[in-house]
């Protein structure tokens, strides 16, 4: 019979794989941003929320805070590096006002994490109490990470389009929440179970929205493409008319000169 520790490790490894997919799932979005040279209407909120979430979970998984949490540290350490890359790209392709806002939020996050780590490691002296203090903070930020697409969900409902809500990010959020909830239930961890259980519900809500507005998104994008094509044809036609007018204007002058 498989022991609880072995089962928990197996689920944790699977959770690492799914979480890595979650962190990498916005890559198509950032490839699009890179090609267009603009962040368009994409929101930086999910990436800022994920960054601070990963950092606090790294703190939670440190041996001096919550021993035997290597899998928590490894995946959230990788997630921190990935989110830093995303935010740097967002800063590069944003306008000045949005760039300043994002930089200010990152600075506030770093100051907060530094203060939390310093206070916990110097003023709290047992693993249980450190785990409780950092665990509560982790739970709050984990819920914020899962809830961060709510602003995008509002945009989806308003525009009836899922163009700016990446499908794979929603799918990975749902699967990640389920896996880490199972991990926490095998050897009960309230902080991991509560936040990821709620996160799986947020992920499910995003998938339902995607299924609801997928067809209308296709129609909107097709109509926009037709409008862009029509506009380009009008510009070409106007250019041709201008050329013909110039030709007609210069022709009589040539005839006069010849006469």
C-alpha positions in Angstrom: 0.0 0.0 0.0 1.3 3.5 -0.9 2.1 5.6 2.1 0.7 9.1 2.6 4.1 10.6 2.2 4.8 8.9 -1.1 1.3 9.8 -2.4 1.9 13.4 -1.3 5.2 13.5 -3.0 3.8 12.1 -6.2 0.9 14.7 -6.2 3.4 17.4 -5.4 5.6 16.5 -8.4 2.5 16.6 -10.6 1.6 19.9 -9.0 5.0 21.2 -9.9 4.5 20.2 -13.5 1.1 21.8 -13.7 2.2 24.9 -11.9 5.1 25.3 -14.3 2.7 25.0 -17.2 0.6 27.7 -15.5 3.6 30.0 -15.2 4.6 29.4 -18.9 1.0 29.6 -20.3 1.1 33.4 -20.9 4.0 32.9 -23.4 1.7 33.2 -26.4 0.4 36.5 -25.0 3.9 37.9 -24.6 5.0 36.7 -28.0 2.0 38.7 -29.4 3.0 41.7 -27.3 6.6 41.4 -28.6 5.5 41.2 -32.2 3.1 44.2 -32.0 5.4 46.2 -29.8 2.5 47.1 -27.4 0.7 45.6 -24.4 -2.6 46.7 -25.9 -5.4 46.1 -23.4 -3.6 43.3 -21.5 -3.6 43.8 -17.8 -0.4 43.5 -15.7 -2.4 42.6 -12.6 -2.2 38.8 -13.0 1.6 38.8 -13.3 2.1 41.2 -10.4 -0.2 39.1 -8.2 1.6 35.9 -9.3 5.0 37.4 -8.6 4.3 38.3 -4.9 2.4 35.0 -4.5 5.4 33.0 -5.6 7.8 35.0 -3.4 5.7 34.5 -0.2 5.4 30.8 -0.9 9.2 30.5 -1.3 9.4 32.1 2.2 6.8 29.7 3.5 8.7 26.7 2.2 12.1 27.6 3.7 13.4 25.1 6.2 13.5 27.7 9.0 9.8 28.5 8.4 8.0 25.3 7.3 10.3 22.3 7.0 9.9 19.5 4.5 8.4 21.8 1.8 11.1 21.4 -0.9 8.5 21.0 -3.7 6.8 24.3 -2.6 10.1 26.1 -2.8 11.3 24.7 -6.2 8.2 25.5 -8.2 7.6 28.9 -6.6 11.3 29.8 -7.1 10.9 29.0 -10.8 7.7 30.9 -10.9 9.3 34.0 -9.4 12.0 34.0 -12.2 9.4 33.5 -14.9 7.1 36.3 -13.6 10.1 38.7 -13.4 10.7 38.1 -17.2 7.0 38.8 -18.0 7.0 42.0 -15.9 10.2 43.2 -17.6 8.6 42.6 -21.0 5.5 44.4 -19.8 7.6 47.4 -18.7 9.4 47.4 -22.1 6.3 47.6 -24.2 4.0 49.8 -22.0 3.5 53.5 -22.3 5.2 55.7 -19.7 2.2 56.1 -17.4 1.5 52.3 -17.2 5.2 51.6 -16.8 5.5 53.9 -13.8 2.4 52.2 -12.1 3.8 48.7 -12.7 7.3 49.7 -11.4 5.7 51.3 -8.3 3.7 48.1 -7.5 6.8 45.9 -7.9 8.7 48.2 -5.5 5.9 48.0 -2.9 5.9 44.2 -3.2 9.6 43.9 -2.6 9.5 46.2 0.4 6.6 44.2 1.9 8.3 40.8 1.4 11.6 42.1 2.9 9.8 43.5 5.9 7.8 40.2 6.4 10.9 38.0 6.1 12.9 40.2 8.6 10.1 40.3 11.1 9.2 36.6 11.0 12.8 35.4 11.2 13.8 37.7 14.0 10.7 38.0 16.2 9.0 34.6 15.8 11.1 31.7 17.1 9.2 28.4 16.4 8.3 26.6 13.1 4.7 26.4 14.1 4.3 30.1 14.6 6.4 31.1 11.6 4.3 28.7 9.5 1.1 30.3 10.8 2.2 33.9 10.2 3.6 33.3 6.7 0.9 30.8 5.9 -1.9 33.4 6.5 -0.1 35.9 4.3 0.4 33.2 1.6 -3.2 32.2 1.7 -4.2 35.9 1.1 -1.9 36.4 -1.8 -2.7 33.0 -3.3 -6.4 34.0 -3.4 -5.4 37.3 -4.9 -3.4 35.6 -7.6 -6.4 33.3 -8.5 -8.8 36.3 -8.3 -6.6 38.7 -10.3 -8.3 37.7 -13.6 -11.5 39.1 -12.2 -10.7 42.5 -13.9 -10.3 40.6 -17.2 -13.5 38.7 -16.6 -15.3 42.0 -16.2 -13.9 43.1 -19.6 -15.0 39.8 -21.1 -18.6 40.2 -19.9 -18.7 43.9 -21.0 -17.3 43.3 -24.5 -18.6 39.7 -24.9 -15.1 38.8 -26.1 -12.4 36.5 -24.6 -9.7 37.9 -26.8 -7.8 39.3 -23.8 -8.4 36.4 -21.5 -5.8 33.7 -22.5 -7.5 30.2 -22.5 -4.4 28.2 -21.4 -3.9 30.5 -18.4 -7.4 29.8 -17.3 -7.1 26.1 -17.8 -3.8 25.9 -16.0 -5.2 27.9 -13.1 -8.0 25.4 -12.7 -5.8 22.3 -12.9 -3.2 23.9 -10.6 -5.8 24.7 -8.0 -7.2 21.1 -8.0 -3.8 19.5 -7.8 -2.5 21.5 -4.9 -5.8 21.1 -3.0 -5.3 17.3 -3.3 -1.7 17.7 -2.1 -2.8 19.7 0.9 -5.5 17.2 1.8 -3.3 14.1 1.9 -1.4 15.5 4.8 -3.6 18.4 5.8 -2.3 21.9 5.3 -5.0 24.5 5.8 -3.2 27.3 4.1 -2.5 25.4 0.9 -5.9 23.7 0.8 -8.1 26.7 1.4 -6.4 29.1 -1.1 -6.1 26.5 -3.9 -9.6 25.2 -3.4 -10.9 28.7 -3.9 -8.5 29.1 -6.8 -9.9 26.1 -8.6 -13.4 27.7 -8.4 -12.0 30.9 -9.9 -10.4 28.9 -12.7 -13.6 27.0 -13.4 -15.5 30.4 -13.6 -13.0 31.6 -16.2 -13.4 28.4 -18.3 -17.2 28.8 -18.2 -16.9 32.4 -19.4 -14.6 31.2 -22.2 -17.0 28.6 -23.3 -19.9 31.2 -23.2 -18.2 33.9 -25.3 -15.9 31.9 -27.6 -18.2 32.0 -30.6 -19.0 35.7 -30.2 -15.3 36.4 -30.0 -14.7 34.7 -33.3 -17.5 36.9 -34.9 -16.1 40.1 -33.4 -12.6 39.3 -34.6 -13.8 38.4 -38.1 -15.9 41.6 -38.3 -12.9 43.7 -37.2 -10.7 42.1 -39.8 -13.2 42.9 -42.5 -13.4 46.5 -41.4 -9.6 46.8 -41.4 -9.5 45.3 -44.9 -12.2 47.7 -46.1 -10.3 50.6 -44.6 -7.1 49.6 -46.3 -9.0 49.3 -49.7 -10.4 52.8 -49.2 -6.9 54.2 -48.5 -5.6 52.5 -51.7 -8.5 53.8 -53.8 -8.0 57.4 -52.5 -4.3 57.1 -53.3 -5.2 56.1 -56.8 -7.6 58.9 -57.2 -5.1 61.4 -56.1 -2.5 60.1 -58.6 -5.1 60.3 -61.4 -6.0 63.9 -60.4 -2.3 64.8 -60.5 -2.0 63.3 -64.0 -5.1 65.1 -65.3 -3.8 68.4 -63.9 -0.4 68.1 -65.5 -1.6 66.9 -68.9 -3.1 70.3 -70.1 0.0 72.1 -69.0 2.1 69.9 -71.2 -0.3 70.5 -74.2 0.0 74.3 -73.6 3.8 74.1 -73.6 3.8 72.2 -76.8 1.4 74.7 -78.4 
